[in-house]
């Protein structure tokens, strides 16, 4: 009987030992919460003794009876208890999930937690992963804040256990999806189709448009029937465009697109919209040495030749009167629809001021004008905007001998002139400054003979000196009237600019002469 009892006890011991679980440190096991203290959670995982988990490792609520996974840190400590970690179990499970997703190239979901330098941090079931800014989307993201707090699908593109470093990409998923759409789209796309696309990039020569994952080039020349300096004038990155497929290159996986081709051709009814002789308005888009190109609508430009710019001005370059961007009135002079050319006239848009010029400026009348420019042979006087007359040097003064107009006039000076002649055919006006008023009529009253006057030496001559009186009137002192006997003595005694006192000997209005004497 004793032997039988001993065998029964041994059998029960074997049965108990067989029921005890065999685990290794670092292993993740499942257990049941059997007790909760102020500091620890007691968990039964089927070992000889229960295990403890620090209460601080539980983020949420925990109750007796809950089933949890823990990582075995120590099978038996000094107190005979196992030491478990829920945090490490959770981390290891999450890491294994991330690792599997990386190895199998699978998509996993993560929550965007915060922005960091160069990108964002994403929570993958407790694993912190870095999402670089360049890996968020194929198109540069201006505002990453829109992703904060969002659950997004990502792929793990880099994994390092030692550094616990995880890098993920949302862009990779988008590009893979786009690649699938792209293959399908290429089977469907054909030249001539009207499609929608999104502008993804802009260059100097055009814009690249994404049509269902296919790159399409919209060249700058196919953007508008009008003139364009840069594609950014028409499109912006992110714009949704309706375009026409011009050609398909399946080998290079490229499309050629057109935007203007879905708009009416502007030259179709140009003769009806702008008949010869009609007046319209346009914008200066280009200036050349020979004229200005004027856009009267998008895609319809005309040339206003330099000879058709003004009735009155002699224009050397269009920039004298026009600037790019100016809006002007023009008249259609000729249409060459086949070569897409228009001849335009600027001056024809206004009346020809020379037609009734004699009514405004009768010959022999006196009028006001402004000195516009000076030449060796005379001065050009502006009588009204664009109407100029020439006052020849011989018509500048009755008082004095003038060698250059600058002796009497300066640019911008207001003067009174007399109209001598109008040549409408050659568009010329002859003017006279001296005939607007003759100062010699009362010169005898101004300079009484026998009286002394002060003068300034202007010029030394062999036969005497030329001097200037007040009001710019010239007079002459013969050698015989000076206190010298020869030209050599004259040059030794007098200098140009010297102030001298002379006696009026004779005033001859009909010859425009005043004779003076130094001798009393």
LINMOPE-V491821 format. One record per residue. N is the residue number from 1. RES is the residue in one letter. PSI is psi in radians with two decimals (999 if undefined). OMEGA is omega as a letter, one per 40 degrees, with the letter a starting at -180 (* if undefined). D_CENTER is the distance of its C-alpha to the mean C-alpha in whole Angstrom. Layout:
N/RES/PSI/OMEGA/D_CENTER
N/RES/PSI/OMEGA/D_CENTER
This chain:
1/X/-0.70/i/108
2/X/-0.66/i/107
3/X/-0.73/a/105
4/X/-0.70/i/104
5/X/-0.68/i/102
6/X/-0.69/i/101
7/X/-0.67/a/99
8/X/-0.69/i/98
9/X/-0.65/i/96
10/X/-0.67/i/95
11/X/-0.71/a/94
12/X/-0.61/i/92
13/X/-0.74/i/90
14/X/-0.73/i/89
15/X/-0.70/i/88
16/X/-0.76/a/86
17/X/-0.58/i/84
18/X/-0.41/a/83
19/X/-0.23/a/81
20/X/2.30/a/79
21/X/2.51/i/76
22/X/2.04/a/75
23/X/2.83/i/72
24/X/2.69/i/70
25/X/2.39/a/68
26/X/-0.15/a/64
27/X/2.58/i/65
28/X/2.21/a/63
29/X/2.82/i/66
30/X/2.52/i/67
31/X/3.06/a/69
32/X/2.40/i/70
33/X/2.13/a/70
34/X/-0.28/i/73
35/X/2.57/i/73
36/X/2.15/i/70
37/X/-3.04/i/71
38/X/-0.47/a/69
39/X/-0.51/a/67
40/X/2.83/i/68
41/X/2.15/a/68
42/X/2.22/a/71
43/X/2.37/i/70
44/X/2.04/i/73
45/X/0.16/i/72
46/X/0.34/i/75
47/X/3.13/i/76
48/X/-0.62/i/79
49/X/2.83/i/78
50/X/2.93/i/75
51/X/2.80/a/71
52/X/2.52/i/69
53/X/2.23/i/66
54/X/2.32/a/64
55/X/-0.52/a/63
56/X/-0.24/a/60
57/X/-0.11/a/59
58/X/2.01/a/59
59/X/-0.70/a/56
60/X/-2.76/i/57
61/X/2.67/i/60
62/X/2.43/a/63
63/X/2.67/i/67
64/X/2.34/a/70
65/X/-0.24/i/70
66/X/2.47/i/67
67/X/2.24/a/66
68/X/2.76/i/64
69/X/2.40/i/63
70/X/2.77/i/63
71/X/2.28/a/63
72/X/1.99/i/66
73/X/-0.76/i/66
74/X/2.27/a/70
75/X/-0.63/a/72
76/X/2.14/i/75
77/X/-2.91/a/74
78/X/-0.48/a/77
79/X/0.08/i/78
80/X/0.20/i/78
81/X/2.65/i/75
82/X/2.57/i/72
83/X/2.13/a/69
84/X/2.84/i/66
85/X/2.09/i/62
86/X/-0.67/a/60
87/X/-0.79/a/57
88/X/-0.59/i/57
89/X/-0.80/i/59
90/X/-0.76/a/55
91/X/-0.77/a/53
92/X/-0.73/i/55
93/X/-0.75/i/55
94/X/-0.75/a/51
95/X/-0.75/i/51
96/X/-0.65/i/53
97/X/-0.78/i/51
98/X/-0.71/a/48
99/X/-0.76/i/49
100/X/-0.73/i/51
101/X/-0.66/i/47
102/X/-0.83/a/46
103/X/-0.62/a/49
104/X/0.05/a/49
105/X/0.78/a/45
106/X/2.77/i/45
107/X/2.32/i/43
108/X/2.85/a/44
109/X/2.47/i/43
110/X/2.82/i/41
111/X/2.23/i/40
112/X/2.09/a/37
113/X/-0.80/a/38
114/X/2.87/i/36
115/X/2.45/i/32
116/X/3.04/i/33
117/X/2.13/i/31
118/X/-0.07/a/29
119/X/-2.45/a/30
120/X/2.75/i/33
121/X/2.36/a/37
122/X/2.35/i/39
123/X/2.03/i/43
124/X/1.43/i/45
125/X/0.67/i/48
126/X/-0.20/i/48
127/X/2.20/i/46
128/X/2.14/i/43
129/X/2.56/i/41
130/X/2.22/i/37
131/X/1.76/a/34
132/X/2.61/i/31
133/X/-0.60/a/28
134/X/-0.25/a/27
135/X/0.15/i/30
136/X/-0.76/a/29
137/X/2.65/i/28
138/X/-0.53/i/26
139/X/2.31/a/23
140/X/2.29/a/21
141/X/2.15/a/23
142/X/-0.64/a/21
143/X/1.77/a/24
144/X/-0.23/a/27
145/X/-0.42/a/29
146/X/-0.32/a/30
147/X/-0.22/a/32
148/X/2.26/i/34
149/X/-0.05/a/38
150/X/2.55/i/37
151/X/2.16/a/40
152/X/2.58/i/38
153/X/2.42/i/39
154/X/2.90/i/38
155/X/2.46/i/40
156/X/2.12/a/41
157/X/-0.15/i/40
158/X/2.38/a/41
159/X/2.27/i/45
160/X/1.89/a/47
161/X/-0.73/a/50
162/X/-0.72/a/51
163/X/-0.05/a/47
164/X/0.75/a/47
165/X/2.16/i/44
166/X/2.24/i/42
167/X/2.32/a/39
168/X/2.89/a/38
169/X/2.24/i/35
170/X/-0.55/a/34
171/X/-0.67/a/31
172/X/-0.68/i/34
173/X/-0.78/a/36
174/X/-0.74/a/33
175/X/-0.64/i/33
176/X/-0.75/i/36
177/X/-0.72/i/36
178/X/-0.66/i/33
179/X/-0.68/i/35
180/X/-0.76/i/38
181/X/-0.62/a/36
182/X/-0.78/i/35
183/X/-0.73/i/38
184/X/-0.71/a/39
185/X/-0.66/a/36
186/X/-0.48/i/36
187/X/-0.36/a/40
188/X/-0.47/a/39
189/X/2.50/i/36
190/X/2.66/i/36
191/X/2.43/i/34
192/X/-0.28/a/34
193/X/2.64/i/33
194/X/2.10/a/31
195/X/2.85/i/30
196/X/2.50/i/27
197/X/2.95/a/25
198/X/2.29/i/23
199/X/2.09/a/19
200/X/-0.35/i/20
201/X/2.61/i/17
202/X/2.33/i/14
203/X/-3.12/i/14
204/X/-0.56/a/13
205/X/-0.08/i/16
206/X/-2.75/a/16
207/X/2.53/i/17
208/X/2.24/a/20
209/X/2.28/i/22
210/X/2.02/i/25
211/X/1.76/a/28
212/X/0.72/i/31
213/X/-0.11/i/30
214/X/2.33/i/30
215/X/2.18/i/26
216/X/2.36/i/25
217/X/2.10/i/23
218/X/1.73/a/21
219/X/2.64/a/19
220/X/-0.55/i/16
221/X/-0.23/i/19
222/X/0.22/a/21
223/X/-0.66/a/18
224/X/2.60/i/19
225/X/-0.33/i/21
226/X/3.12/a/18
227/X/2.33/i/16
228/X/2.28/i/13
229/X/-0.63/a/10
230/X/2.51/a/9
231/X/-0.48/a/11
232/X/-0.23/i/9
233/X/-0.39/a/9
234/X/-0.70/a/13
235/X/2.77/i/14
236/X/2.55/i/13
237/X/2.27/a/16
238/X/-0.22/i/19
239/X/2.49/i/19
240/X/2.12/a/22
241/X/2.56/i/22
242/X/2.09/a/25
243/X/2.90/i/25
244/X/2.36/i/28
245/X/2.02/a/29
246/X/-0.66/i/30
247/X/2.74/a/31
248/X/2.16/i/33
249/X/1.63/a/34
250/X/-0.51/a/36
251/X/-0.78/i/37
252/X/-0.08/a/33
253/X/0.89/a/33
254/X/2.59/i/30
255/X/2.59/i/29
256/X/2.22/a/27
257/X/2.78/i/25
258/X/2.37/i/24
259/X/-0.70/a/22
260/X/-0.42/a/23
261/X/-0.26/i/26
262/X/0.03/i/27
263/X/2.68/i/26
264/X/2.51/i/29
265/X/2.04/a/28
266/X/-0.31/a/27
267/X/-0.02/a/30
268/X/-0.85/a/33
269/X/0.68/a/34
270/X/-0.60/a/32
271/X/-0.55/a/35
272/X/-0.68/a/36
273/X/-0.62/a/33
274/X/1.21/a/32
275/X/2.68/i/36
276/X/2.30/a/37
277/X/-0.22/a/37
278/X/2.69/i/35
279/X/2.36/i/32
280/X/-3.06/a/29
281/X/2.52/a/26
282/X/3.02/a/22
283/X/2.37/i/19
284/X/2.11/a/18
285/X/-0.29/i/16
286/X/2.54/i/17
287/X/2.38/i/20
288/X/3.09/i/22
289/X/-0.51/a/26
290/X/-0.07/i/28
291/X/-2.88/a/26
292/X/2.38/i/23
293/X/2.26/a/22
294/X/2.19/i/21
295/X/2.07/i/20
296/X/-0.29/i/23
297/X/2.89/a/22
298/X/2.07/i/20
299/X/-0.13/i/22
300/X/1.88/i/24
301/X/2.68/i/23
302/X/2.83/i/26
303/X/2.17/i/26
304/X/1.86/a/27
305/X/2.66/a/29
306/X/-0.50/i/29
307/X/-0.22/a/33
308/X/0.39/a/32
309/X/-0.56/a/30
310/X/2.44/i/32
311/X/-0.42/a/36
312/X/-0.58/a/37
313/X/2.56/i/34
314/X/1.67/a/34
315/X/2.17/i/31
316/X/-0.54/i/30
317/X/2.45/a/26
318/X/-0.47/a/24
319/X/-0.20/i/22
320/X/-0.55/a/25
321/X/-0.16/a/25
322/X/2.76/i/21
323/X/2.60/i/18
324/X/2.29/a/15
325/X/-0.28/i/14
326/X/2.48/i/18
327/X/2.19/a/20
328/X/2.75/i/24
329/X/2.41/a/27
330/X/2.83/i/29
331/X/2.36/i/32
332/X/2.08/a/32
333/X/-0.62/a/35
334/X/2.62/i/35
335/X/2.21/i/34
336/X/1.49/a/34
337/X/-0.66/a/33
338/X/-0.71/a/35
339/X/0.18/i/32
340/X/0.95/a/29
341/X/2.40/i/29
342/X/2.41/i/30
343/X/2.21/a/31
344/X/2.70/i/30
345/X/2.25/i/31
346/X/-0.78/a/29
347/X/-0.51/a/33
348/X/-0.28/i/35
349/X/-0.19/i/33
350/X/2.89/a/35
351/X/2.64/i/38
352/X/1.94/a/40
353/X/-0.23/a/41
354/X/-0.25/a/43
355/X/-0.72/a/45
356/X/0.55/a/47
357/X/-0.67/a/46
358/X/-0.42/i/50
359/X/-0.63/a/50
360/X/-0.56/a/48
361/X/1.34/a/49
362/X/2.53/i/53
363/X/2.40/a/54
364/X/-0.09/i/56
365/X/2.75/i/54
366/X/2.33/a/53
367/X/2.93/i/49
368/X/2.63/i/46
369/X/3.05/a/43
370/X/2.34/i/41
371/X/2.07/a/41
372/X/-0.75/i/38
373/X/2.79/a/39
374/X/2.44/i/42
375/X/2.97/a/43
376/X/-0.55/a/46
377/X/-0.08/i/48
378/X/-2.93/a/47
379/X/2.41/i/44
380/X/2.16/a/42
381/X/2.24/i/42
382/X/2.04/a/40
383/X/-0.62/i/42
384/X/2.88/a/39
385/X/2.05/i/36
386/X/-0.12/i/36
387/X/1.99/a/39
388/X/2.57/i/41
389/X/2.74/i/44
390/X/2.17/i/46
391/X/1.83/a/48
392/X/2.67/a/50
393/X/-0.50/i/51
394/X/-0.26/a/55
395/X/0.29/a/54
396/X/-0.70/a/53
397/X/2.44/i/56
398/X/-0.26/a/59
399/X/-0.62/a/60
400/X/2.83/i/59
401/X/2.15/a/58
402/X/2.14/i/54
403/X/-0.38/i/53
404/X/2.47/a/49
405/X/-0.45/a/48
406/X/-0.23/i/46
407/X/-0.46/a/50
408/X/-0.53/a/49
409/X/2.80/i/46
410/X/2.70/a/42
411/X/2.38/i/39
412/X/-0.14/a/38
413/X/2.42/i/42
414/X/2.31/a/43
415/X/2.86/i/47
416/X/2.32/a/49
417/X/2.80/i/50
418/X/2.40/i/53
419/X/2.04/i/52
420/X/-0.70/a/54
421/X/2.62/i/53
422/X/2.10/i/50
423/X/1.63/a/49
424/X/-0.58/a/47
425/X/-0.83/a/48
426/X/0.05/i/46
427/X/1.04/i/44
428/X/2.51/i/46
429/X/2.26/i/47
430/X/2.31/a/50
431/X/2.85/i/50
432/X/2.26/i/52
433/X/-0.62/a/52
434/X/-0.49/a/56
435/X/-0.05/i/57
436/X/-0.45/i/55
437/X/2.29/a/58
438/X/1.80/a/61
439/X/-0.26/a/62
440/X/-0.12/i/65
441/X/-0.65/a/67
442/X/0.48/a/67
443/X/-0.56/i/67
444/X/-0.59/i/71
445/X/-0.49/a/71
446/X/-0.66/a/68
447/X/1.64/a/70
448/X/2.35/i/74
449/X/2.37/a/76
450/X/-0.25/i/78
451/X/2.77/i/75
452/X/2.51/i/73
453/X/2.75/i/69
454/X/2.50/a/67
455/X/2.92/i/64
456/X/2.28/a/62
457/X/2.17/a/63
458/X/-0.72/a/60
459/X/2.46/i/62
460/X/2.27/i/65
461/X/2.86/a/67
462/X/-0.53/a/70
463/X/0.12/i/72
464/X/-2.89/i/70
465/X/2.54/i/67
466/X/2.30/a/64
467/X/2.85/i/63
468/X/2.21/i/61
469/X/-3.10/i/62
470/X/2.74/a/61
471/X/0.27/i/58
472/X/0.35/a/57
473/X/2.30/a/61
474/X/2.57/i/62
475/X/2.89/a/66
476/X/2.44/i/68
477/X/1.88/a/71
478/X/2.73/i/73
479/X/-0.61/a/74
480/X/-0.32/a/78
481/X/0.10/i/77
482/X/2.84/a/75
483/X/0.72/i/77
484/X/2.86/a/77
485/X/-0.14/a/79
486/X/2.87/i/76
487/X/-0.58/i/73
488/X/-0.77/i/73
489/X/-0.61/i/74
490/X/-0.78/a/71
491/X/-0.46/i/69
492/X/-0.55/a/70
493/X/-0.63/a/71
494/X/2.61/i/67
495/X/2.57/i/64
496/X/2.27/a/61
497/X/-0.23/i/60
498/X/2.48/i/63
499/X/2.26/a/64
500/X/2.78/i/68
501/X/2.16/a/70
502/X/2.80/i/72
503/X/2.33/i/74
504/X/2.07/i/73
505/X/-0.78/a/76
506/X/2.42/i/75
507/X/2.10/a/72
508/X/1.55/a/72
509/X/-0.69/a/69
510/X/-0.46/i/70
511/X/0.04/a/69
512/X/0.86/a/66
513/X/2.52/i/68
514/X/2.20/a/69
515/X/2.28/a/72
516/X/2.92/i/72
517/X/2.43/i/75
518/X/-0.43/a/75
519/X/2.44/a/79
520/X/999/*/80
